[in-house]
């Protein structure tokens, strides 16, 4: 039982030390992400806008089709 407690403590300590180093790495990561995010979102909006409504209609039609095939 003592052995199990020892490794648990080591893991907890390692996890606590892990958060500090990744903190600085996470800050620079989000910085470059937002830059390409705006240009990328600008392009996708028009494309998804059209398929979005079509997808909804197709989804509704597919729902009744699935149960119909399941019955026979």
PDB file of N, CA, C and O in Angstrom:
ATOM      1  N   UNK A   1       0.853  -1.208   0.000  1.00  0.00           N
ATOM      2  CA  UNK A   1       0.000   0.000   0.000  1.00  0.00           C
ATOM      3  C   UNK A   1       0.887   1.256   0.000  1.00  0.00           C
ATOM      4  O   UNK A   1       0.591   2.249  -0.665  1.00  0.00           O
ATOM      5  N   UNK A   2       1.981   1.176   0.766  1.00  0.00           N
ATOM      6  CA  UNK A   2       2.878   2.346   0.831  1.00  0.00           C
ATOM      7  C   UNK A   2       3.459   2.599  -0.562  1.00  0.00           C
ATOM      8  O   UNK A   2       3.608   3.747  -0.981  1.00  0.00           O
ATOM      9  N   UNK A   3       3.777   1.541  -1.258  1.00  0.00           N
ATOM     10  CA  UNK A   3       4.366   1.690  -2.601  1.00  0.00           C
ATOM     11  C   UNK A   3       3.390   2.448  -3.507  1.00  0.00           C
ATOM     12  O   UNK A   3       3.798   3.342  -4.249  1.00  0.00           O
ATOM     13  N   UNK A   4       2.130   2.098  -3.448  1.00  0.00           N
ATOM     14  CA  UNK A   4       1.130   2.748  -4.326  1.00  0.00           C
ATOM     15  C   UNK A   4       1.048   4.244  -3.987  1.00  0.00           C
ATOM     16  O   UNK A   4       0.936   5.084  -4.880  1.00  0.00           O
ATOM     17  N   UNK A   5       1.105   4.556  -2.716  1.00  0.00           N
ATOM     18  CA  UNK A   5       1.012   5.966  -2.286  1.00  0.00           C
ATOM     19  C   UNK A   5       2.214   6.748  -2.806  1.00  0.00           C
ATOM     20  O   UNK A   5       2.074   7.895  -3.231  1.00  0.00           O
ATOM     21  N   UNK A   6       3.380   6.137  -2.774  1.00  0.00           N
ATOM     22  CA  UNK A   6       4.593   6.862  -3.231  1.00  0.00           C
ATOM     23  C   UNK A   6       4.468   7.285  -4.705  1.00  0.00           C
ATOM     24  O   UNK A   6       4.646   8.463  -5.017  1.00  0.00           O
ATOM     25  N   UNK A   7       4.171   6.369  -5.592  1.00  0.00           N
ATOM     26  CA  UNK A   7       4.069   6.728  -7.028  1.00  0.00           C
ATOM     27  C   UNK A   7       2.988   7.785  -7.255  1.00  0.00           C
ATOM     28  O   UNK A   7       3.137   8.662  -8.106  1.00  0.00           O
ATOM     29  N   UNK A   8       1.920   7.697  -6.503  1.00  0.00           N
ATOM     30  CA  UNK A   8       0.824   8.675  -6.666  1.00  0.00           C
ATOM     31  C   UNK A   8       1.366  10.076  -6.354  1.00  0.00           C
ATOM     32  O   UNK A   8       1.061  11.038  -7.060  1.00  0.00           O
ATOM     33  N   UNK A   9       2.151  10.175  -5.317  1.00  0.00           N
ATOM     34  CA  UNK A   9       2.698  11.494  -4.938  1.00  0.00           C
ATOM     35  C   UNK A   9       3.618  12.001  -6.048  1.00  0.00           C
ATOM     36  O   UNK A   9       3.591  13.178  -6.405  1.00  0.00           O
ATOM     37  N   UNK A  10       4.417  11.110  -6.576  1.00  0.00           N
ATOM     38  CA  UNK A  10       5.364  11.514  -7.641  1.00  0.00           C
ATOM     39  C   UNK A  10       4.575  12.023  -8.853  1.00  0.00           C
ATOM     40  O   UNK A  10       4.933  13.041  -9.446  1.00  0.00           O
ATOM     41  N   UNK A  11       3.522  11.325  -9.212  1.00  0.00           N
ATOM     42  CA  UNK A  11       2.718  11.736 -10.384  1.00  0.00           C
ATOM     43  C   UNK A  11       2.101  13.116 -10.128  1.00  0.00           C
ATOM     44  O   UNK A  11       2.088  13.972 -11.012  1.00  0.00           O
ATOM     45  N   UNK A  12       1.597  13.318  -8.925  1.00  0.00           N
ATOM     46  CA  UNK A  12       0.953  14.601  -8.591  1.00  0.00           C
ATOM     47  C   UNK A  12       1.998  15.716  -8.705  1.00  0.00           C
ATOM     48  O   UNK A  12       1.714  16.789  -9.239  1.00  0.00           O
ATOM     49  N   UNK A  13       3.205  15.453  -8.200  1.00  0.00           N
ATOM     50  CA  UNK A  13       4.259  16.488  -8.257  1.00  0.00           C
ATOM     51  C   UNK A  13       4.618  16.772  -9.716  1.00  0.00           C
ATOM     52  O   UNK A  13       4.777  17.928 -10.107  1.00  0.00           O
ATOM     53  N   UNK A  14       4.741  15.728 -10.504  1.00  0.00           N
ATOM     54  CA  UNK A  14       5.112  15.919 -11.922  1.00  0.00           C
ATOM     55  C   UNK A  14       4.031  16.752 -12.631  1.00  0.00           C
ATOM     56  O   UNK A  14       4.348  17.652 -13.409  1.00  0.00           O
ATOM     57  N   UNK A  15       2.792  16.455 -12.364  1.00  0.00           N
ATOM     58  CA  UNK A  15       1.690  17.185 -13.021  1.00  0.00           C
ATOM     59  C   UNK A  15       1.745  18.665 -12.622  1.00  0.00           C
ATOM     60  O   UNK A  15       1.535  19.552 -13.449  1.00  0.00           O
ATOM     61  N   UNK A  16       2.028  18.910 -11.351  1.00  0.00           N
ATOM     62  CA  UNK A  16       2.068  20.315 -10.875  1.00  0.00           C
ATOM     63  C   UNK A  16       3.198  21.064 -11.592  1.00  0.00           C
ATOM     64  O   UNK A  16       3.044  22.230 -11.956  1.00  0.00           O
ATOM     65  N   UNK A  17       4.317  20.394 -11.788  1.00  0.00           N
ATOM     66  CA  UNK A  17       5.467  21.060 -12.441  1.00  0.00           C
ATOM     67  C   UNK A  17       5.207  21.199 -13.950  1.00  0.00           C
ATOM     68  O   UNK A  17       5.745  22.101 -14.593  1.00  0.00           O
ATOM     69  N   UNK A  18       4.402  20.326 -14.497  1.00  0.00           N
ATOM     70  CA  UNK A  18       4.135  20.352 -15.952  1.00  0.00           C
ATOM     71  C   UNK A  18       3.384  21.637 -16.346  1.00  0.00           C
ATOM     72  O   UNK A  18       3.747  22.274 -17.335  1.00  0.00           O
ATOM     73  N   UNK A  19       2.362  22.019 -15.602  1.00  0.00           N
ATOM     74  CA  UNK A  19       1.575  23.217 -15.953  1.00  0.00           C
ATOM     75  C   UNK A  19       2.434  24.468 -16.151  1.00  0.00           C
ATOM     76  O   UNK A  19       2.211  25.193 -17.121  1.00  0.00           O
ATOM     77  N   UNK A  20       3.396  24.751 -15.287  1.00  0.00           N
ATOM     78  CA  UNK A  20       4.214  25.979 -15.422  1.00  0.00           C
ATOM     79  C   UNK A  20       4.890  26.088 -16.785  1.00  0.00           C
ATOM     80  O   UNK A  20       4.740  27.117 -17.443  1.00  0.00           O
ATOM     81  N   UNK A  21       5.627  25.077 -17.239  1.00  0.00           N
ATOM     82  CA  UNK A  21       6.338  25.181 -18.534  1.00  0.00           C
ATOM     83  C   UNK A  21       5.371  25.370 -19.701  1.00  0.00           C
ATOM     84  O   UNK A  21       5.615  26.229 -20.549  1.00  0.00           O
ATOM     85  N   UNK A  22       4.294  24.608 -19.775  1.00  0.00           N
ATOM     86  CA  UNK A  22       3.361  24.740 -20.907  1.00  0.00           C
ATOM     87  C   UNK A  22       2.688  26.114 -20.923  1.00  0.00           C
ATOM     88  O   UNK A  22       2.268  26.584 -21.981  1.00  0.00           O
ATOM     89  N   UNK A  23       2.583  26.749 -19.780  1.00  0.00           N
ATOM     90  CA  UNK A  23       1.912  28.070 -19.699  1.00  0.00           C
ATOM     91  C   UNK A  23       2.502  29.027 -20.752  1.00  0.00           C
ATOM     92  O   UNK A  23       1.751  29.593 -21.546  1.00  0.00           O
ATOM     93  N   UNK A  24       3.813  29.212 -20.771  1.00  0.00           N
ATOM     94  CA  UNK A  24       4.442  30.149 -21.724  1.00  0.00           C
ATOM     95  C   UNK A  24       4.263  29.658 -23.156  1.00  0.00           C
ATOM     96  O   UNK A  24       4.134  30.466 -24.076  1.00  0.00           O
ATOM     97  N   UNK A  25       4.255  28.365 -23.348  1.00  0.00           N
ATOM     98  CA  UNK A  25       4.121  27.828 -24.727  1.00  0.00           C
ATOM     99  C   UNK A  25       2.701  28.085 -25.240  1.00  0.00           C
ATOM    100  O   UNK A  25       2.497  28.324 -26.430  1.00  0.00           O
ATOM    101  N   UNK A  26       1.738  28.034 -24.341  1.00  0.00           N
ATOM    102  CA  UNK A  26       0.326  28.226 -24.768  1.00  0.00           C
ATOM    103  C   UNK A  26       0.110  29.693 -25.186  1.00  0.00           C
ATOM    104  O   UNK A  26      -0.653  29.967 -26.112  1.00  0.00           O
ATOM    105  N   UNK A  27       0.769  30.615 -24.513  1.00  0.00           N
ATOM    106  CA  UNK A  27       0.570  32.044 -24.819  1.00  0.00           C
ATOM    107  C   UNK A  27       0.959  32.324 -26.283  1.00  0.00           C
ATOM    108  O   UNK A  27       0.167  32.922 -27.011  1.00  0.00           O
ATOM    109  N   UNK A  28       2.136  31.914 -26.727  1.00  0.00           N
ATOM    110  CA  UNK A  28       2.571  32.188 -28.114  1.00  0.00           C
ATOM    111  C   UNK A  28       1.715  31.419 -29.120  1.00  0.00           C
ATOM    112  O   UNK A  28       1.509  31.888 -30.239  1.00  0.00           O
ATOM    113  N   UNK A  29       1.226  30.269 -28.739  1.00  0.00           N
ATOM    114  CA  UNK A  29       0.434  29.455 -29.691  1.00  0.00           C
ATOM    115  C   UNK A  29      -0.852  30.192 -30.100  1.00  0.00           C
ATOM    116  O   UNK A  29      -1.135  30.326 -31.291  1.00  0.00           O
ATOM    117  N   UNK A  30      -1.626  30.667 -29.123  1.00  0.00           N
ATOM    118  CA  UNK A  30      -2.891  31.360 -29.435  1.00  0.00           C
ATOM    119  C   UNK A  30      -2.638  32.630 -30.255  1.00  0.00           C
ATOM    120  O   UNK A  30      -3.488  33.037 -31.048  1.00  0.00           O
ATOM    121  N   UNK A  31      -1.493  33.243 -30.068  1.00  0.00           N
ATOM    122  CA  UNK A  31      -1.199  34.499 -30.793  1.00  0.00           C
ATOM    123  C   UNK A  31      -1.228  34.252 -32.314  1.00  0.00           C
ATOM    124  O   UNK A  31      -1.944  34.951 -33.031  1.00  0.00           O
ATOM    125  N   UNK A  32      -0.470  33.281 -32.809  1.00  0.00           N
ATOM    126  CA  UNK A  32      -0.432  33.001 -34.266  1.00  0.00           C
ATOM    127  C   UNK A  32      -1.753  32.392 -34.730  1.00  0.00           C
ATOM    128  O   UNK A  32      -2.135  32.564 -35.888  1.00  0.00           O
ATOM    129  N   UNK A  33      -2.438  31.702 -33.868  1.00  0.00           N
ATOM    130  CA  UNK A  33      -3.712  31.054 -34.259  1.00  0.00           C
ATOM    131  C   UNK A  33      -4.745  32.105 -34.696  1.00  0.00           C
ATOM    132  O   UNK A  33      -5.329  31.992 -35.774  1.00  0.00           O
ATOM    133  N   UNK A  34      -4.964  33.118 -33.865  1.00  0.00           N
ATOM    134  CA  UNK A  34      -5.967  34.151 -34.180  1.00  0.00           C
ATOM    135  C   UNK A  34      -5.648  34.856 -35.493  1.00  0.00           C
ATOM    136  O   UNK A  34      -6.560  35.275 -36.206  1.00  0.00           O
ATOM    137  N   UNK A  35      -4.383  34.990 -35.817  1.00  0.00           N
ATOM    138  CA  UNK A  35      -4.022  35.716 -37.061  1.00  0.00           C
ATOM    139  C   UNK A  35      -4.600  34.990 -38.283  1.00  0.00           C
ATOM    140  O   UNK A  35      -5.288  35.617 -39.089  1.00  0.00           O
ATOM    141  N   UNK A  36      -4.338  33.679 -38.442  1.00  0.00           N
ATOM    142  CA  UNK A  36      -4.856  32.939 -39.615  1.00  0.00           C
ATOM    143  C   UNK A  36      -6.346  32.642 -39.456  1.00  0.00           C
ATOM    144  O   UNK A  36      -7.020  32.309 -40.431  1.00  0.00           O
ATOM    145  N   UNK A  37      -6.852  32.761 -38.252  1.00  0.00           N
ATOM    146  CA  UNK A  37      -8.283  32.448 -38.000  1.00  0.00           C
ATOM    147  C   UNK A  37      -9.191  33.432 -38.765  1.00  0.00           C
ATOM    148  O   UNK A  37     -10.105  32.995 -39.464  1.00  0.00           O
ATOM    149  N   UNK A  38      -8.959  34.733 -38.647  1.00  0.00           N
ATOM    150  CA  UNK A  38      -9.830  35.720 -39.310  1.00  0.00           C
ATOM    151  C   UNK A  38      -9.916  35.489 -40.822  1.00  0.00           C
ATOM    152  O   UNK A  38     -11.021  35.426 -41.361  1.00  0.00           O
ATOM    153  N   UNK A  39      -8.789  35.361 -41.515  1.00  0.00           N
ATOM    154  CA  UNK A  39      -8.826  35.169 -42.985  1.00  0.00           C
ATOM    155  C   UNK A  39      -9.506  33.848 -43.331  1.00  0.00           C
ATOM    156  O   UNK A  39     -10.236  33.760 -44.318  1.00  0.00           O
ATOM    157  N   UNK A  40      -9.269  32.836 -42.528  1.00  0.00           N
ATOM    158  CA  UNK A  40      -9.836  31.495 -42.837  1.00  0.00           C
ATOM    159  C   UNK A  40     -11.367  31.567 -42.642  1.00  0.00           C
ATOM    160  O   UNK A  40     -12.122  31.054 -43.468  1.00  0.00           O
ATOM    161  N   UNK A  41     -11.807  32.187 -41.578  1.00  0.00           N
ATOM    162  CA  UNK A  41     -13.261  32.234 -41.293  1.00  0.00           C
ATOM    163  C   UNK A  41     -13.976  33.045 -42.387  1.00  0.00           C
ATOM    164  O   UNK A  41     -15.121  32.752 -42.734  1.00  0.00           O
ATOM    165  N   UNK A  42     -13.310  34.039 -42.914  1.00  0.00           N
ATOM    166  CA  UNK A  42     -13.951  34.911 -43.920  1.00  0.00           C
ATOM    167  C   UNK A  42     -14.312  34.070 -45.160  1.00  0.00           C
ATOM    168  O   UNK A  42     -15.368  34.276 -45.759  1.00  0.00           O
ATOM    169  N   UNK A  43     -13.458  33.146 -45.535  1.00  0.00           N
ATOM    170  CA  UNK A  43     -13.693  32.335 -46.744  1.00  0.00           C
ATOM    171  C   UNK A  43     -14.788  31.282 -46.510  1.00  0.00           C
ATOM    172  O   UNK A  43     -15.694  31.142 -47.331  1.00  0.00           O
ATOM    173  N   UNK A  44     -14.709  30.550 -45.404  1.00  0.00           N
ATOM    174  CA  UNK A  44     -15.680  29.464 -45.138  1.00  0.00           C
ATOM    175  C   UNK A  44     -17.117  29.959 -44.955  1.00  0.00           C
ATOM    176  O   UNK A  44     -18.048  29.253 -45.344  1.00  0.00           O
ATOM    177  N   UNK A  45     -17.331  31.144 -44.379  1.00  0.00           N
ATOM    178  CA  UNK A  45     -18.714  31.614 -44.144  1.00  0.00           C
ATOM    179  C   UNK A  45     -19.604  31.471 -45.380  1.00  0.00           C
ATOM    180  O   UNK A  45     -20.693  30.908 -45.266  1.00  0.00           O
ATOM    181  N   UNK A  46     -19.198  31.947 -46.537  1.00  0.00           N
ATOM    182  CA  UNK A  46     -20.058  31.875 -47.739  1.00  0.00           C
ATOM    183  C   UNK A  46     -20.327  30.425 -48.132  1.00  0.00           C
ATOM    184  O   UNK A  46     -21.457  30.078 -48.477  1.00  0.00           O
ATOM    185  N   UNK A  47     -19.320  29.589 -48.085  1.00  0.00           N
ATOM    186  CA  UNK A  47     -19.507  28.179 -48.509  1.00  0.00           C
ATOM    187  C   UNK A  47     -20.519  27.470 -47.587  1.00  0.00           C
ATOM    188  O   UNK A  47     -21.509  26.915 -48.064  1.00  0.00           O
ATOM    189  N   UNK A  48     -20.268  27.490 -46.268  1.00  0.00           N
ATOM    190  CA  UNK A  48     -21.161  26.771 -45.329  1.00  0.00           C
ATOM    191  C   UNK A  48     -22.566  27.379 -45.339  1.00  0.00           C
ATOM    192  O   UNK A  48     -23.549  26.673 -45.118  1.00  0.00           O
ATOM    193  N   UNK A  49     -22.658  28.656 -45.588  1.00  0.00           N
ATOM    194  CA  UNK A  49     -23.984  29.303 -45.558  1.00  0.00           C
ATOM    195  C   UNK A  49     -24.935  28.578 -46.509  1.00  0.00           C
ATOM    196  O   UNK A  49     -26.077  28.293 -46.148  1.00  0.00           O
ATOM    197  N   UNK A  50     -24.466  28.280 -47.726  1.00  0.00           N
ATOM    198  CA  UNK A  50     -25.331  27.597 -48.718  1.00  0.00           C
ATOM    199  C   UNK A  50     -25.633  26.165 -48.284  1.00  0.00           C
ATOM    200  O   UNK A  50     -26.798  25.790 -48.149  1.00  0.00           O
ATOM    201  N   UNK A  51     -24.599  25.372 -48.067  1.00  0.00           N
ATOM    202  CA  UNK A  51     -24.791  23.946 -47.698  1.00  0.00           C
ATOM    203  C   UNK A  51     -25.500  23.814 -46.357  1.00  0.00           C
ATOM    204  O   UNK A  51     -26.172  22.813 -46.107  1.00  0.00           O
ATOM    205  N   UNK A  52     -25.360  24.801 -45.507  1.00  0.00           N
ATOM    206  CA  UNK A  52     -25.984  24.684 -44.163  1.00  0.00           C
ATOM    207  C   UNK A  52     -27.486  24.422 -44.304  1.00  0.00           C
ATOM    208  O   UNK A  52     -27.981  23.445 -43.742  1.00  0.00           O
ATOM    209  N   UNK A  53     -28.224  25.258 -45.033  1.00  0.00           N
ATOM    210  CA  UNK A  53     -29.679  25.053 -45.172  1.00  0.00           C
ATOM    211  C   UNK A  53     -29.958  23.749 -45.921  1.00  0.00           C
ATOM    212  O   UNK A  53     -30.855  22.995 -45.544  1.00  0.00           O
ATOM    213  N   UNK A  54     -29.201  23.489 -46.966  1.00  0.00           N
ATOM    214  CA  UNK A  54     -29.402  22.249 -47.749  1.00  0.00           C
ATOM    215  C   UNK A  54     -29.180  21.047 -46.822  1.00  0.00           C
ATOM    216  O   UNK A  54     -29.958  20.093 -46.831  1.00  0.00           O
ATOM    217  N   UNK A  55     -28.123  21.109 -46.036  1.00  0.00           N
ATOM    218  CA  UNK A  55     -27.787  19.978 -45.144  1.00  0.00           C
ATOM    219  C   UNK A  55     -28.973  19.717 -44.213  1.00  0.00           C
ATOM    220  O   UNK A  55     -29.361  18.569 -43.993  1.00  0.00           O
ATOM    221  N   UNK A  56     -29.542  20.792 -43.670  1.00  0.00           N
ATOM    222  CA  UNK A  56     -30.671  20.633 -42.725  1.00  0.00           C
ATOM    223  C   UNK A  56     -31.821  19.917 -43.425  1.00  0.00           C
ATOM    224  O   UNK A  56     -32.412  19.002 -42.850  1.00  0.00           O
ATOM    225  N   UNK A  57     -32.145  20.307 -44.634  1.00  0.00           N
ATOM    226  CA  UNK A  57     -33.280  19.673 -45.349  1.00  0.00           C
ATOM    227  C   UNK A  57     -32.942  18.214 -45.633  1.00  0.00           C
ATOM    228  O   UNK A  57     -33.773  17.329 -45.428  1.00  0.00           O
ATOM    229  N   UNK A  58     -31.734  17.965 -46.100  1.00  0.00           N
ATOM    230  CA  UNK A  58     -31.331  16.585 -46.440  1.00  0.00           C
ATOM    231  C   UNK A  58     -31.370  15.737 -45.169  1.00  0.00           C
ATOM    232  O   UNK A  58     -31.788  14.579 -45.195  1.00  0.00           O
ATOM    233  N   UNK A  59     -30.933  16.323 -44.070  1.00  0.00           N
ATOM    234  CA  UNK A  59     -30.909  15.563 -42.799  1.00  0.00           C
ATOM    235  C   UNK A  59     -32.335  15.131 -42.450  1.00  0.00           C
ATOM    236  O   UNK A  59     -32.559  13.987 -42.054  1.00  0.00           O
ATOM    237  N   UNK A  60     -33.289  16.037 -42.595  1.00  0.00           N
ATOM    238  CA  UNK A  60     -34.687  15.709 -42.233  1.00  0.00           C
ATOM    239  C   UNK A  60     -35.218  14.621 -43.168  1.00  0.00           C
ATOM    240  O   UNK A  60     -35.916  13.704 -42.735  1.00  0.00           O
ATOM    241  N   UNK A  61     -34.883  14.732 -44.438  1.00  0.00           N
ATOM    242  CA  UNK A  61     -35.395  13.722 -45.398  1.00  0.00           C
ATOM    243  C   UNK A  61     -34.735  12.369 -45.122  1.00  0.00           C
ATOM    244  O   UNK A  61     -35.364  11.321 -45.268  1.00  0.00           O
ATOM    245  N   UNK A  62     -33.477  12.404 -44.726  1.00  0.00           N
ATOM    246  CA  UNK A  62     -32.760  11.132 -44.468  1.00  0.00           C
ATOM    247  C   UNK A  62     -33.339  10.452 -43.228  1.00  0.00           C
ATOM    248  O   UNK A  62     -33.373   9.223 -43.159  1.00  0.00           O
ATOM    249  N   UNK A  63     -33.784  11.222 -42.269  1.00  0.00           N
ATOM    250  CA  UNK A  63     -34.302  10.614 -41.018  1.00  0.00           C
ATOM    251  C   UNK A  63     -35.482   9.678 -41.335  1.00  0.00           C
ATOM    252  O   UNK A  63     -35.469   8.524 -40.905  1.00  0.00           O
ATOM    253  N   UNK A  64     -36.491  10.140 -42.069  1.00  0.00           N
ATOM    254  CA  UNK A  64     -37.645   9.272 -42.373  1.00  0.00           C
ATOM    255  C   UNK A  64     -37.224   8.118 -43.280  1.00  0.00           C
ATOM    256  O   UNK A  64     -37.781   7.024 -43.194  1.00  0.00           O
ATOM    257  N   UNK A  65     -36.254   8.358 -44.138  1.00  0.00           N
ATOM    258  CA  UNK A  65     -35.795   7.285 -45.042  1.00  0.00           C
ATOM    259  C   UNK A  65     -35.184   6.139 -44.234  1.00  0.00           C
ATOM    260  O   UNK A  65     -35.425   4.970 -44.534  1.00  0.00           O
ATOM    261  N   UNK A  66     -34.409   6.466 -43.232  1.00  0.00           N
ATOM    262  CA  UNK A  66     -33.735   5.421 -42.431  1.00  0.00           C
ATOM    263  C   UNK A  66     -34.775   4.477 -41.796  1.00  0.00           C
ATOM    264  O   UNK A  66     -34.653   3.259 -41.929  1.00  0.00           O
ATOM    265  N   UNK A  67     -35.777   5.010 -41.122  1.00  0.00           N
ATOM    266  CA  UNK A  67     -36.777   4.139 -40.463  1.00  0.00           C
ATOM    267  C   UNK A  67     -37.558   3.346 -41.511  1.00  0.00           C
ATOM    268  O   UNK A  67     -37.929   2.198 -41.266  1.00  0.00           O
ATOM    269  N   UNK A  68     -37.805   3.935 -42.650  1.00  0.00           N
ATOM    270  CA  UNK A  68     -38.565   3.239 -43.707  1.00  0.00           C
ATOM    271  C   UNK A  68     -37.798   1.975 -44.120  1.00  0.00           C
ATOM    272  O   UNK A  68     -38.381   0.895 -44.218  1.00  0.00           O
ATOM    273  N   UNK A  69     -36.518   2.115 -44.355  1.00  0.00           N
ATOM    274  CA  UNK A  69     -35.705   0.953 -44.781  1.00  0.00           C
ATOM    275  C   UNK A  69     -35.629  -0.051 -43.628  1.00  0.00           C
ATOM    276  O   UNK A  69     -35.599  -1.261 -43.855  1.00  0.00           O
ATOM    277  N   UNK A  70     -35.598   0.444 -42.411  1.00  0.00           N
ATOM    278  CA  UNK A  70     -35.459  -0.450 -41.241  1.00  0.00           C
ATOM    279  C   UNK A  70     -36.722  -1.324 -41.130  1.00  0.00           C
ATOM    280  O   UNK A  70     -36.622  -2.494 -40.761  1.00  0.00           O
ATOM    281  N   UNK A  71     -37.885  -0.785 -41.439  1.00  0.00           N
ATOM    282  CA  UNK A  71     -39.163  -1.548 -41.286  1.00  0.00           C
ATOM    283  C   UNK A  71     -39.153  -2.769 -42.209  1.00  0.00           C
ATOM    284  O   UNK A  71     -39.325  -3.891 -41.731  1.00  0.00           O
ATOM    285  N   UNK A  72     -38.963  -2.587 -43.473  1.00  0.00           N
ATOM    286  CA  UNK A  72     -38.982  -3.730 -44.422  1.00  0.00           C
ATOM    287  C   UNK A  72     -37.717  -4.566 -44.232  1.00  0.00           C
ATOM    288  O   UNK A  72     -37.529  -5.567 -44.923  1.00  0.00           O
TER     289      UNK A  72
END
